[in-house]
Amino acid sequence: MAPRVAVLASGRGSNLQALIDAARGGAPFEIALVVTDRADAFALERAKQSDLPARLVDRRRFAERRALEREIERVLDDADIAWVALAGFMRVLTAAFIATRPDRIVNIHPSLLPAFRGLHTHRRALETGVRITGCTVHVVRPALDDGPIIAQAAVPVLADDDETTLAARVLEREHQIYPLALGLMTSGAGVVDGEQVRLVKPVAEPPQGFIWPKLA
């Protein structure tokens, strides 16, 4: 049985769709549940279109962050979820929530971490004048956009880029790297060793512009 993954999303869910498509194309995980904290999240429609179970845990019903998290924890436990993939989930998770699935909660961020943590990554990349940016899939830790890096993908920053064009180029890479990185972890090829991810099984060479961990 492939490991059961829940995707947590707050918005349109394009990375959710990439994970759904990968799972149905033979990736070593099953997307078993979609959870959102917003009633207007298009992720709910993507789940419906894909015949996947989905749950709304509306943030407006909860005065405290931990109360919201405890309800999400209950939903995940009821669905026998082993792994959690954050896909535009706009909440910073507490250490208590992360401890429920240690080293089994992953996130994708639209920069080459540790650069440009937080919001407005593309604007900040353009303002800083970097020539290369990209995206990072990492294991979640309580600090914002922190944790062992699983994989990264790079894109050039072009002279005529604005936030929209740069975001679109990075997003295309996100859709490619997130399923691959999640597959590394759920298959057991990637393991957390301290604050790094190491490969313990040989895997195919990554596409050009993608960066995998080295074999341990």
C-alpha positions in Angstrom: 0.0 0.0 0.0 1.3 3.4 -0.9 1.6 5.9 2.0 -1.5 7.9 2.5 -0.9 11.7 2.1 -3.2 14.5 3.0 -2.7 17.8 1.2 -3.4 21.0 3.2 -4.2 24.0 1.0 -5.7 27.4 1.4 -6.0 28.7 -2.2 -6.2 27.6 -5.8 -4.3 24.3 -5.2 -2.2 24.1 -8.4 0.5 22.2 -6.5 -2.3 19.9 -5.1 -3.2 19.1 -8.7 0.4 18.3 -9.5 0.5 15.9 -6.6 -2.8 14.3 -7.6 -1.7 13.8 -11.2 1.6 12.3 -10.0 -0.1 9.9 -7.6 -2.3 8.7 -10.4 0.6 8.4 -12.7 2.5 5.9 -10.5 4.2 8.1 -7.8 4.9 6.2 -4.6 2.2 7.8 -2.6 -1.6 8.1 -2.5 -3.4 11.5 -2.1 -6.0 10.3 0.3 -7.5 13.6 1.6 -7.6 17.3 0.9 -8.0 19.7 3.9 -8.5 23.4 3.6 -9.1 26.2 6.1 -11.0 28.4 3.7 -14.5 27.8 2.3 -13.6 29.7 -1.0 -10.4 27.7 -1.7 -10.4 26.3 -5.2 -8.6 23.3 -3.8 -12.0 22.0 -2.7 -13.2 22.0 -6.3 -10.0 20.2 -7.4 -10.7 17.5 -4.9 -14.3 17.2 -6.1 -13.2 17.0 -9.7 -10.7 14.2 -8.8 -13.2 12.3 -6.7 -11.1 12.8 -3.6 -12.4 13.2 0.0 -12.1 16.8 1.2 -12.7 18.5 4.5 -13.2 22.1 5.3 -11.9 23.1 8.7 -12.9 26.8 8.6 -10.4 29.0 10.4 -13.2 31.5 11.2 -14.7 28.9 13.7 -11.6 28.9 15.9 -10.4 31.7 18.1 -7.0 30.0 18.8 -4.5 28.4 16.4 -4.2 25.3 18.5 -7.9 24.7 18.4 -7.9 24.8 14.6 -4.9 22.5 14.6 -6.5 20.0 16.9 -9.5 19.7 14.6 -7.2 19.2 11.6 -5.3 16.5 13.7 -8.6 14.7 14.3 -9.5 14.8 10.6 -6.0 13.4 9.7 -6.2 10.7 12.3 -9.7 9.6 11.2 -8.4 9.2 7.7 -5.3 7.3 8.7 -2.9 9.8 7.2 0.8 9.1 7.3 2.2 12.1 5.5 1.1 15.7 5.2 2.0 17.9 2.2 1.4 21.7 2.5 0.4 23.3 -0.7 -0.2 27.0 -0.2 -1.5 26.4 3.3 -1.4 29.9 4.8 -0.9 29.0 8.4 2.3 28.7 10.4 2.1 25.4 12.2 2.9 25.0 15.9 5.5 22.6 17.2 2.7 20.6 18.8 1.1 20.0 15.4 4.4 19.1 13.8 5.2 16.6 16.5 2.1 14.6 15.6 3.9 13.4 12.4 7.6 14.0 13.0 9.6 14.5 9.8 6.5 13.6 7.8 5.2 17.0 7.1 6.6 18.7 4.0 6.2 22.1 2.3 7.1 23.8 -0.9 8.3 27.4 -0.9 8.9 29.6 -3.9 12.5 30.5 -3.3 15.9 28.8 -2.9 15.8 28.6 0.9 17.2 29.9 3.1 16.9 32.9 0.8 13.6 34.9 0.9 11.7 33.2 3.7 8.1 34.4 4.1 5.9 36.3 1.6 6.5 38.3 -1.5 9.5 36.1 -2.6 9.5 37.1 -6.2 9.3 40.8 -5.5 12.2 40.5 -3.1 14.2 38.5 -5.6 13.7 41.2 -8.2 14.5 44.0 -5.8 17.7 42.2 -4.6 18.9 41.7 -8.1 19.6 37.9 -7.8 20.3 36.2 -11.1 18.9 32.8 -10.0 15.9 31.9 -7.9 13.6 28.9 -7.7 11.7 26.7 -5.3 12.5 24.4 -2.4 10.7 21.4 -0.9 11.6 20.9 2.7 10.6 19.0 5.9 8.6 21.4 8.1 10.0 22.8 11.4 8.2 25.3 13.7 10.2 28.2 12.4 8.8 29.9 9.3 10.0 28.2 6.0 12.7 26.3 7.9 13.7 22.6 8.0 15.8 20.0 6.2 15.8 20.6 2.5 14.7 17.7 0.3 15.2 19.1 -3.1 15.4 22.4 -5.0 14.9 23.6 -8.5 16.4 26.7 -10.0 15.2 29.2 -12.7 16.9 32.2 -14.2 15.8 35.7 -13.3 15.5 37.5 -16.7 16.2 41.2 -17.3 12.6 41.9 -18.3 10.9 39.9 -15.6 8.2 41.3 -13.3 6.6 39.5 -10.4 4.0 37.8 -12.7 6.5 36.4 -15.2 8.9 35.2 -12.6 6.2 33.6 -10.5 4.9 31.7 -13.5 8.4 30.4 -14.3 9.0 29.3 -10.7 5.5 27.7 -10.4 6.2 25.5 -13.4 9.2 24.2 -11.5 7.2 23.7 -8.4 4.7 21.5 -10.2 7.6 19.3 -11.3 9.7 19.1 -8.1 7.0 18.7 -5.5 5.9 15.2 -6.6 9.5 14.1 -7.1 10.6 15.3 -3.7 7.5 13.8 -1.9 8.2 10.6 -3.7 11.8 10.5 -2.4 10.5 10.7 1.1 7.5 8.4 1.0 9.4 5.7 -0.8 12.1 5.7 1.9 14.8 6.8 -0.5 15.2 10.1 1.4 15.6 10.2 5.2 16.1 12.9 7.7 19.5 12.9 9.3 19.7 15.7 11.9 18.8 18.8 9.9 19.6 17.4 6.5 17.9 15.0 4.1 20.1 12.2 2.8 19.5 9.6 0.1 19.9 6.1 1.3 18.8 4.4 -2.0 19.9 5.2 -5.5 17.4 7.2 -7.5 17.3 8.4 -11.1 19.4 11.5 -11.9 17.3 14.7 -11.4 16.4 16.8 -14.5 18.6 19.7 -15.4 18.3 22.5 -12.9 17.1 20.2 -10.1 19.2 19.5 -7.0 18.8 16.3 -5.0 20.6 15.3 -1.8 23.6 13.1 -2.1 23.7 9.4 -1.2 24.5 9.0 2.4 
